[in-house]
Structures are given as structure tokens and as C-alpha cells.
């Protein structure tokens, strides 16, 4: 939403109609679009970090502060970029897209669904195998002969 800004001119003399006001405090307001946030490319970030390192290496007093003022960034942004460069290299400086991750394609959704179904079936198979083993032990303890299956021959 645009932020209201006080218009410095006096009353309009070019025939522009003025809206009725409820007092002098709101008399000359106009809206100005909000400035967009700056986005630095990976190359710009790398250039600024290297330039900052040169400023520190020169030993000149206030050189780093002058660089930060010239570029219009805070020292915290510089330290964040240095950390990203140190941990992930130049790929770490690349901007990441904000917001939700893209939705899955139809094939990816099918893979996820089948993976879940496979896990459920594997659990059921495990329970069935445990029950069969338990039945075999019960037959052995009670001395009941098990019927012969085709697999045993």
C-alpha cells in the first residue's frame, strides 16, 4: 500500500479540484509508490565482498565504511554474503526464490503415492509373517501336525 506523503506546495491554483479535508493535518497528502527492495546478483555480491577485502587489506581508516555507503548496504549484509561465500562458495551467493516450493508434477505425485502405498503393504507383510511364525510355534508346542504345502516338497 502506498505511503501518504505531504505535498509541499500550497493550494492548487491550476484548477485542480481538491478533496474536502477534515483539517490542516491531512490537507495536502498524496500517495507515493513504495520503493522496491534491491536485489543483488551473485556477481555483484562477489564484487562487493572482494572490494571490501581490498579495503580491509589496504589498512586505510574508514575505507570499508565508505564502500558500504557508496553501495548502499549494511555491514550485516556484507557479513552474510561472506558467510555464504565461505560455506557454499560462489553458488551460495546466488539468490534463492522466496515463497512456496513449486507443486509436484503428476508423475512426481504418482511416485509419492506409490511409495506410501508400498510402505503400508510392507508393514502388512511384516505383520503377516510374524503371525505365521507364531502359528508355527503354537503348532509345534501343541504337537499338531501342519498341513503340507507345495513349497515344502
Rosetta silent file (secondary structure, phi, psi, omega in degrees, C-alpha in Angstrom):
SEQUENCE: XXXXXXXXXXXXXXXXXXXXXXXXXXXXXXXXXXXXXXXXXXXXXXXXXXXXXXXXXXXXXXXXXXXXXXXXXXXXXXXXXXXXXXXXXXXXXXXXXXXXXXXXXXXXXXXXXXXXXXXXXXXXXXXXXXXXXXXXXXXXXXXXXXXXXXXXX
SCORE:     score description
SCORE:     0.000 S_00000001
   1 L     0.000  132.544 -179.049    0.000    0.000    0.000 S_00000001
   2 L   -64.663  145.125 -179.095    1.440    3.387   -0.930 S_00000001
   3 E   -89.911  130.919  179.240    2.580    5.550    1.910 S_00000001
   4 E   -70.038  138.688 -179.906    0.988    9.010    2.132 S_00000001
   5 E  -128.437  139.250 -178.764    3.435   11.879    1.751 S_00000001
   6 E   -72.870  129.610  178.500    2.760   15.520    2.497 S_00000001
   7 L   -80.090  129.624 -173.993    2.683   17.686   -0.619 S_00000001
   8 L   -80.880  -15.172 -178.105    4.920   20.713   -0.114 S_00000001
   9 L   -75.189  159.954  176.937    3.002   23.041   -2.466 S_00000001
  10 L   -81.734 -164.490 -174.943    0.295   25.435   -1.324 S_00000001
  11 L   -60.230  146.916 -174.675   -3.281   25.270   -2.534 S_00000001
  12 L   -70.405  129.077 -179.399   -3.693   24.282   -6.134 S_00000001
  13 L  -112.281    2.573 -178.219   -4.107   27.232   -8.478 S_00000001
  14 L   -94.674   19.570  175.884   -4.263   25.296  -11.769 S_00000001
  15 L    83.781   11.023  177.953   -7.938   24.473  -11.431 S_00000001
  16 L   -77.068  130.231  178.414   -7.434   21.015   -9.903 S_00000001
  17 L   -69.858  139.074  177.375  -10.296   20.143   -7.595 S_00000001
  18 L  -103.672  141.297  178.300   -9.265   19.500   -4.030 S_00000001
  19 L   -73.480  146.418  177.037  -10.925   16.862   -1.895 S_00000001
  20 L   -63.215  138.756 -177.771  -12.641   18.135    1.213 S_00000001
  21 L  -115.032  158.570 -179.483  -10.380   17.799    4.238 S_00000001
  22 L   -98.773   14.802 -179.707  -11.088   17.358    7.895 S_00000001
  23 L   152.505  175.710 -177.959   -8.364   19.775    8.965 S_00000001
  24 H   -70.986  -23.455 -175.631   -4.919   21.059    8.092 S_00000001
  25 H   -65.879  -30.912 -179.451   -3.140   17.827    9.113 S_00000001
  26 H  -106.970   11.107 -168.580   -4.497   15.908    6.101 S_00000001
  27 L   -59.346  -53.459 -171.895   -4.767   18.881    3.740 S_00000001
  28 L  -118.292   66.702  179.425   -2.070   18.211    1.153 S_00000001
  29 E  -103.477  140.863  171.260   -1.460   14.457    1.080 S_00000001
  30 E  -137.160  157.917 -178.751   -0.555   12.462   -1.983 S_00000001
  31 E   -99.796  140.012  179.057    0.471    8.835   -2.288 S_00000001
  32 E  -122.322  135.182 -179.165    3.868    7.777   -3.497 S_00000001
  33 L   -62.835  142.248  179.734    4.637    4.220   -4.564 S_00000001
  34 L   -70.444  139.243  179.134    6.792    2.247   -2.150 S_00000001
  35 L   -66.575  139.959  178.016   10.377    1.693   -3.290 S_00000001
  36 L   -76.363  148.887  179.197   11.132   -1.817   -4.426 S_00000001
  37 L   -69.372  138.265  179.411   13.654   -3.826   -2.480 S_00000001
  38 L   -74.535  141.633  177.783   17.079   -4.004   -4.086 S_00000001
  39 L  -123.967  124.814 -179.300   18.218   -7.374   -5.338 S_00000001
  40 L   -98.833  137.100  175.298   21.918   -8.032   -5.858 S_00000001
  41 L   -76.705  166.488  179.018   23.130  -10.594   -8.370 S_00000001
  42 H   -62.586  -36.030  179.592   25.736  -13.152   -7.376 S_00000001
  43 H   -66.762  -40.199  177.717   28.333  -11.290   -9.434 S_00000001
  44 H   -64.657  -43.205  179.730   27.561   -8.011   -7.641 S_00000001
  45 H   -61.660  -44.881 -179.990   27.794   -9.678   -4.242 S_00000001
  46 H   -63.227  -41.284  178.934   31.120  -11.275   -5.127 S_00000001
  47 H   -61.808  -44.405 -178.104   32.465   -7.953   -6.441 S_00000001
  48 H   -67.302  -40.516  179.299   31.448   -6.110   -3.255 S_00000001
  49 H   -63.684  -43.555  179.459   32.932   -8.798   -0.990 S_00000001
  50 H   -65.839  -39.574  178.925   36.242   -8.710   -2.883 S_00000001
  51 H   -65.938  -37.909  177.549   36.273   -4.918   -2.837 S_00000001
  52 H   -64.940  -39.004  176.805   35.587   -4.953    0.918 S_00000001
  53 H   -64.034  -38.777  176.984   38.502   -7.338    1.406 S_00000001
  54 H   -65.275  -38.180  178.725   40.749   -4.965   -0.549 S_00000001
  55 H   -63.033  -41.468  179.230   39.583   -2.066    1.653 S_00000001
  56 H   -68.721  -38.401 -179.673   40.485   -4.026    4.776 S_00000001
  57 H   -67.841  -29.718 -178.924   43.834   -5.102    3.331 S_00000001
  58 H   -68.866  -27.003  179.634   44.745   -1.503    2.476 S_00000001
  59 L    77.538    3.110  179.907   44.526   -0.557    6.152 S_00000001
  60 L   -71.858  130.690 -177.219   43.085    2.829    5.261 S_00000001
  61 L   -69.799  128.512  176.989   40.841    4.121    8.019 S_00000001
  62 L    82.496    4.044 -177.615   37.178    4.408    7.022 S_00000001
  63 H   -67.890  -41.403 -179.397   37.627    2.767    3.619 S_00000001
  64 H   -66.718  -42.606  177.743   35.176   -0.038    4.362 S_00000001
  65 H   -61.198  -38.993  178.065   32.559    2.359    5.699 S_00000001
  66 H   -65.564  -38.441  177.754   32.897    4.492    2.584 S_00000001
  67 H   -63.845  -44.786 -179.690   32.414    1.423    0.410 S_00000001
  68 H   -62.512  -41.131  177.543   29.295    0.411    2.322 S_00000001
  69 H   -65.527  -41.309 -179.574   27.844    3.921    1.992 S_00000001
  70 H   -63.132  -41.878 -179.211   28.688    4.039   -1.713 S_00000001
  71 H   -80.941  -18.622  179.359   26.999    0.685   -2.366 S_00000001
  72 L    74.624   37.396  178.924   24.101    1.491   -0.027 S_00000001
  73 L  -124.492  162.849  176.813   24.337   -1.697    2.036 S_00000001
  74 L   -93.288  159.847  179.674   24.671   -2.506    5.717 S_00000001
  75 H   -65.641  -27.573  178.661   27.610   -4.314    7.244 S_00000001
  76 H   -65.810  -35.496  177.108   25.285   -7.182    8.216 S_00000001
  77 H   -65.493  -40.772  178.811   24.567   -7.847    4.525 S_00000001
  78 H   -63.071  -43.826 -179.698   28.297   -7.940    3.841 S_00000001
  79 H   -67.631  -35.057  176.540   28.921  -10.391    6.691 S_00000001
  80 H   -64.426  -43.528  179.210   26.032  -12.593    5.490 S_00000001
  81 H   -64.335  -37.729  177.429   27.474  -12.656    1.980 S_00000001
  82 H   -63.620  -42.180  179.163   30.911  -13.550    3.370 S_00000001
  83 H   -64.199  -42.874  178.726   29.404  -16.432    5.349 S_00000001
  84 H   -63.828  -39.897  178.809   27.507  -17.692    2.288 S_00000001
  85 H   -65.957  -38.736 -178.775   30.664  -17.452    0.200 S_00000001
  86 H   -70.697  -37.040 -176.277   32.659  -19.330    2.836 S_00000001
  87 H   -86.575  -40.241 -173.846   30.188  -22.190    3.277 S_00000001
  88 H  -115.696   -1.067 -177.784   28.785  -22.697   -0.223 S_00000001
  89 H    75.665 -158.316 -176.814   31.235  -20.896   -2.494 S_00000001
  90 H   -68.171  -23.336  177.084   30.028  -18.670   -5.303 S_00000001
  91 H   -67.639  -27.175  179.898   26.849  -20.779   -5.673 S_00000001
  92 H   -69.378  -21.365  179.994   25.868  -19.684   -2.156 S_00000001
  93 H   -81.264  -15.371 -179.391   25.689  -16.059   -3.294 S_00000001
  94 L   -66.465  140.008 -179.211   23.022  -16.795   -5.900 S_00000001
  95 L   -68.729  142.322  177.497   19.587  -15.569   -4.898 S_00000001
  96 L  -103.968  140.177 -177.869   17.047  -18.115   -3.833 S_00000001
  97 L   -71.037  128.034 -179.140   13.479  -17.770   -4.922 S_00000001
  98 L   -81.453  159.034  175.071   11.261  -16.862   -1.990 S_00000001
  99 L   102.918 -169.496 -178.354    7.926  -18.443   -1.310 S_00000001
 100 L   -65.861  152.839  173.800    6.458  -21.881   -1.636 S_00000001
 101 L   -73.346  151.585 -179.259    8.227  -24.612   -3.468 S_00000001
 102 L   -62.096  148.264  179.314    6.675  -25.434   -6.823 S_00000001
 103 L   -66.995  156.645 -178.452    3.914  -28.013   -6.785 S_00000001
 104 L   -73.205  150.034  174.122    4.727  -31.548   -7.818 S_00000001
 105 L   -75.804  171.394 -178.872    4.110  -32.718  -11.341 S_00000001
 106 H   -60.824  -42.110 -179.647    1.630  -35.518  -11.994 S_00000001
 107 H   -65.404  -41.888  179.297    4.425  -38.098  -12.271 S_00000001
 108 H   -65.264  -39.190  177.130    6.053  -36.948   -9.008 S_00000001
 109 H   -62.863  -39.514  179.368    2.686  -37.098   -7.205 S_00000001
 110 H   -64.872  -40.416  178.457    2.189  -40.646   -8.505 S_00000001
 111 H   -62.660  -43.798  179.312    5.644  -41.661   -7.253 S_00000001
 112 H   -63.037  -43.437  179.957    4.890  -40.248   -3.785 S_00000001
 113 H   -62.568  -44.885 -179.670    1.520  -42.030   -3.694 S_00000001
 114 H   -67.980  -34.114  177.327    3.039  -45.365   -4.748 S_00000001
 115 H   -64.454  -43.364  177.625    5.873  -45.013   -2.235 S_00000001
 116 H   -63.638  -43.672 -179.265    3.377  -44.521    0.594 S_00000001
 117 H   -63.038  -39.846  178.361    1.287  -47.457   -0.613 S_00000001
 118 H   -62.206  -41.105  179.496    4.407  -49.640   -0.792 S_00000001
 119 H   -63.952  -40.616  178.750    5.322  -48.748    2.817 S_00000001
 120 H   -63.746  -44.217 -179.406    1.808  -49.690    4.014 S_00000001
 121 H   -66.155  -36.214  177.542    1.949  -53.028    2.187 S_00000001
 122 H   -65.460  -38.559  176.666    5.406  -53.809    3.576 S_00000001
 123 H   -64.074  -42.262  178.794    4.124  -53.219    7.125 S_00000001
 124 H   -63.651  -40.251  178.283    1.174  -55.536    6.476 S_00000001
 125 H   -63.384  -41.607  178.901    3.508  -58.209    5.056 S_00000001
 126 H   -61.645  -44.468  179.185    5.743  -57.961    8.123 S_00000001
 127 H   -63.221  -42.070 -179.980    2.749  -58.412   10.452 S_00000001
 128 H   -63.612  -42.127  178.769    1.526  -61.380    8.395 S_00000001
 129 H   -64.416  -38.424  177.955    4.966  -63.053    8.509 S_00000001
 130 H   -65.183  -42.180  178.924    5.165  -62.576   12.273 S_00000001
 131 H   -64.812  -39.539  177.785    1.697  -64.128   12.705 S_00000001
 132 H   -63.887  -42.795  177.205    2.609  -67.107   10.512 S_00000001
 133 H   -61.641  -38.183  178.657    5.763  -67.665   12.580 S_00000001
 134 H   -66.585  -40.589  178.077    3.681  -67.500   15.757 S_00000001
 135 H   -64.411  -38.946  178.458    1.209  -70.057   14.405 S_00000001
 136 H   -63.072  -41.832  179.203    4.056  -72.427   13.526 S_00000001
 137 H   -65.571  -38.972  179.020    5.433  -72.195   17.071 S_00000001
 138 H   -64.694  -40.982  178.157    1.964  -72.813   18.519 S_00000001
 139 H   -64.284  -39.641  178.783    1.534  -75.946   16.373 S_00000001
 140 H   -65.430  -42.268 -178.775    4.967  -77.223   17.475 S_00000001
 141 H   -67.735  -37.744 -178.195    4.171  -76.658   21.162 S_00000001
 142 H   -85.386  -10.958  177.723    0.773  -78.308   20.938 S_00000001
 143 L    76.515   25.083  178.597    2.070  -81.172   18.810 S_00000001
 144 L   -92.157  133.120 -179.364   -0.347  -80.564   15.981 S_00000001
 145 L   -78.403  136.045  177.540    0.927  -81.534   12.538 S_00000001
 146 L   -82.897  144.664  175.065    0.856  -78.769    9.982 S_00000001
 147 L   -66.103  144.466 -179.628   -0.622  -79.484    6.576 S_00000001
 148 L   -76.214  136.676  177.022    1.996  -79.993    3.880 S_00000001
 149 L  -107.694  170.823 -179.903    2.287  -77.210    1.296 S_00000001
 150 H   -67.965  -26.276 -178.295    3.717  -77.315   -2.213 S_00000001
 151 H   -70.800  -28.165 -174.814    6.747  -75.264   -1.072 S_00000001
 152 H   -76.469  -20.180 -174.674    7.947  -77.910    1.424 S_00000001
 153 L   -80.606    0.000    0.000    8.406  -80.710   -1.116 S_00000001
